[in-house]
């Protein structure tokens, strides 16, 4: 039996569509035409950008309801002020109290400084957009925000790893702690964390700078998130995504592996302590850090896996709020409420401030 092949040309398709509106709707809904329409939009965008380069993007924010804007402004302004003031109190308490001049609190003050920068990267711009009723962010501003976001996320990640190593040495090698965790080593670890964060930030910059053609300018979040920025590209971004995942594995999986290894050694050492009081004291020294680690990685994984699994812009925005706003705000409370030395240092700082005001 012979096989007859029918070739339908564009003209034939046009004649069919003219005869039957149902066929036209079916053809319009086909994935082939949708892909072709997307390609045509990208081609038109590229043609326009050859004349005028994209100068700004639009941050869609958390809600478009005008009645909710004053509520969101007041809520996020309060959260931002609590974050900044709480972390500044941690830094002032550590720097002013000689009892806290130890490696653990030195790393904690650097973590608080990174949290202030982390929150200041995203929240002020969102507050300004709500207040001015504008959603625009310039191209250069978007790149700067993404660069700072990657910098402070990686800085938090590296510092939490360094703090886990500090707890490992304090519990597993207490007699050698002062020798191992010398001021020179502590400064070196913070410097390495900062340099690795700059490297990660510049890597993100080099990837996004390769994208010049966009199919849209609406970013479905309240800040320029790198993954959503890449999704706006018209060109094939498979290579860019692979590079991001590789660096994400280096600066994400390796630090969390170091934290898990440190705590596995810490738990095994604590379980060998005979007295229950000694076990409780050992657990209390690393309880605050462990709580911050769970909060940071829990909300961070919620952002990335939530955006990958759920295509809802609102779900992605809520996960981003938990990661970029709630997590830095809660860190000072976790360390001050669960740490007796920090509570004493804050009381002494308050007493000195009140006494100086009386004078």
N, C-alpha and C positions, 0 to 999 in steps of 0.2 A: 504494500500500500504506500502510496506517496504521501509525503508530508507537505502540506501547503503552509507557507509562512506569509503572514499578512503584515506589511509594514504600514503603520499609520503615520503619516506625515503631519506636520504642524497645520497645514491647510486643511487636511481631512479632519483633524481634531476640531478645528474651528468650525467646520460645517456641521459636525455632529453636535457641538455645543449650541449652535444656533438653532438646531431643530428641537432640542430637548433640554429644558431648564433643569430637570432632575439630573441628567448626565453632567451638566455644567457644575452643579453643586457637588456631586460626587468627585468630579475631577479636581475641583478647587480644594476639597478636603484631603486629597491624596498626599502622602508624605513626599512623593516626588516633586509635586508642585510647591509644597511648603519649603522644601530644601532649595528649590529653584528661586522662590521668592526671597528667602533669606540671603542667598548668594547675590541676587539682584540688589537687595538693600545694601549689602556690603560693598558691591561694586559702585553703587551710587554714592555711598558714604566716602569711599576712597576717592572717587572723582571730585566730590565736594572738598575733601580735605587736601587735595592737590592745589585747590585755590585758597581755602581758609582752614587752618589747622584748628583742631578742637582746643578751645581755650578754657573750658570749665566743664564740670560734672555737676549732677544734681543728687544730693543726698536725700533719700526719701524719708528718713527719720523713723520714728516709732509709730506715729499716728498722724493721719491727715485731718482728724476731727479738730476744728478750731476751738471747741469748748474744752478740749483736753490740753491745749498748749500751755495755758497758765499753770495747770496742775503739774504737768511734766517739767516745766521750768523751775517751779518751786521745789519739787522733789529732787531733781538732779542737782540743783544748786546746793541744797542742804547736804546731799550725799557727797558732793565734791568738797565742800567746806569741812565736813567731818573727816574725809580722807586726808586732806592736806594738814589740818590741825592735829589729827591723831598721829600721823607719821612724823610731823615736826616735833611733837611732844616726845616721841620715842628718841629722836635724834638729840634733842636738848637734854633729856634725862641721861642718856648714855655719855654724852660729852661732858656734862657737868658733875657727874657722880664718879668719884675714883673707884668705888666698889664695882662699877660696871666696865672698867677698862680691861676687859678680857676679850679673847678672840670671838667668843660667841656673840657678845653684844656689839663688837666691832662689825661683824658681818650683818647683824640685825639692823644697825644704823644705815649701812649701805643698802640693804633691802628696802628700808623705809624710804630712802632717797629715790631708789628706782621706782617704787610704787607711786610716789608723787609725780615723777615724770610720766609714768604709765597713764595715770588718770588725766594729767594735763594735756596729753596728746589728743584725746578724743572729746572730753566733756566740755571744755570751754567753747569749742567750735559748735557743738550741738546747742549749747545755751545761746550763743550768738545767733544761730539760725532761727531758733524759736523766738527770740526777742525781736529780730528784724523781719520775721516772716519771709525769709529767703532760704533757699535750699542749696544755693550754688556754692561750689568750692572750685578754686582755680586748678588748672592742671598741675602747676608747680606746687600748690598747696596740698593737693592730693598725694603727689609723690613724696612730699616732706612728711605728711602724716603717716603714710605707709612705712617710710624709712624709720621714723621714730617709734612707731608701733612695734616693728620687728626688733629694734634695738632694745627697748625696755622689756619686751616679752622674753627675749633671750637672756637679758641681764637677770631678771627674776629667776629664770630657769637655772642659770649657772650658779647664782648665789645660794639657792636652795640646795643645790648639790654640794657646794662647799660647806654649808652649814651641816649637812648630813655627815660629811667627812669629819668635821669638828666634833660632833657628838660621838662618832665612832671612836675617835682617839680618846675622848674624855672618859668613855665608859669601858672600852676594851683595853686601853693602855693608860690608866690614870697616873701611874708613877712617872711616865715619860711625857705627859701632856705638855708641861711647860717647855720642855726641850723641843718637842716636835712642832707644836704650834707656836713658833717664835714670831715676834712682830714682823720680821723680814718675810717669813713664809706667808703670813696673813696678808700683807700688802701685795705680795706676788700673786696670790690666788685671786684677789680682787682685781688686780691689773689684767690677769689672764682672762677673767670673766668679762671685763670690759672690752678687751681686744677681740675676743670671740664674738661678742655682741655686735661690734662694729663690722666684723667680717660678715656675719649673717645679714645685717642691715644692708650692706653694700651689695651683697648677692641678690637680695630682693630688688634693689634699685636697678641693677644691671639687667634683670629679667624684665621688669615692667617697662624699662626704657626702650626695649626692643619692639614694644607694641605701639604702633602709630595709627592704626585704623580701627575704628570702633563701630559696632552696629547699633549702639545706643549710648546715652550719656547718663542714664538713671542708675545709681548705685542703691540697691535695696537694703540699706543699712544707715545708721547714723554717723558712720565714719567710713573712710576709704579702706575697706578690707582687701588685702592682696588677692585672695581667691576670687572675690566678686569682680574686682578690677580686671583680672585676666579673662573672666567669662564674657566680658564685653568686647573682646577682641574679635575682629573679622577673620584674621589669619588663623592657621592651625597652631594651637598652643600646646600640643602634646609634649614637645620637647621641653617647653618651659615648665609644665606641670611635673614632668619627671625630675627635672633639676631641683624644683622646690621640694619634692618628696625626698630626694637624696639628702639635701641639706636639713630637711626636717628630721630625718632619721639620725643625722649626725648630732644636731643640736637639741633633739628631743628625746630620742630613744636612749642615747648614750648617757645623758645626765640622769634620767629616771632609772636606768639600769644601775648607775652608781649609787643612787639613793636606796634602791631595793637591796643592793648588796650590803651597804652600810647597815641598814636596819636588820637584815638577817643576822649579821654578826652581833649587833647590839642586843637583839632579842635572845640569841643563844648565850651571850655573856650574862644577861640579867637573870635568866632562868637558872644559872649556876650559883647565884647568890643565895646563901642559906636562909637569911632572915627575911621576913616579909617586909619589915621596915626598910631594909636596904633595897629591895626590889621596887618598893613604892617610890623611894627617893630617886632611883635611877630612871624609872619611867617618867617621873615628873620633870626631869631635866630635858627630855626630848619630846614631851607631849605637845607643847606649843608648836614646835617645828613640824611635827608630824601632822597636826591639824591644819597648818598653813599649806603643807605639801598636798594634802588631800583636797583642800579647797581650790588651790591653784590648778592642779592637774585635772580635777573633776570638772571644773567649769571650762577649762581649756579644751579638754576632749569633747565636752558638750558642744562647744562652738564648731569644731572641725568635723566631728562625726555627725552632729545634728544637721549641719549644712549639706553634708554629703548624702544623708539618708532622707531628710525632709526637704522638700522644695518650697516650703512655705516661707515667705519673707519675714512674717511675724515671728515664727519660731526661731529663725536665725537671728533676728534682732534681739529677742529676749535672751537667747544664749549669750550673745555678745555683751549685753548689759551685765549679766552675771559675771562674766569673765573680766571685763574692763572697768566696771564700776563697783560691784558688790565685793569682789575679792580683795582689791586694795583697801577698801573701807573697813573690812572686818579684821585685817591683819593686826592693826594696833590693839584692838580689843582682845584678840586671842592672846597676844603676848603679854598684855598688861593684866588681864584677868586671871590667867593661868600661871603667872610667874610672880613669885613672892618678892624677889629682888627688884623686879621692875616696878611693882606696886610701891615698895618702900622708896625707890628712887623718885617716883612721881610725887609721893607725899612730901619728900624732902624738897623737891623742886617747888612745889606749891607753897610750902612753909617759907622758903627763902624769898619767893616772889611776894607773898603777903607781908613779910617783915620789912622788905625794902619799900613797899608802898606805904607802910605805916610811918617809916622814917621820912 
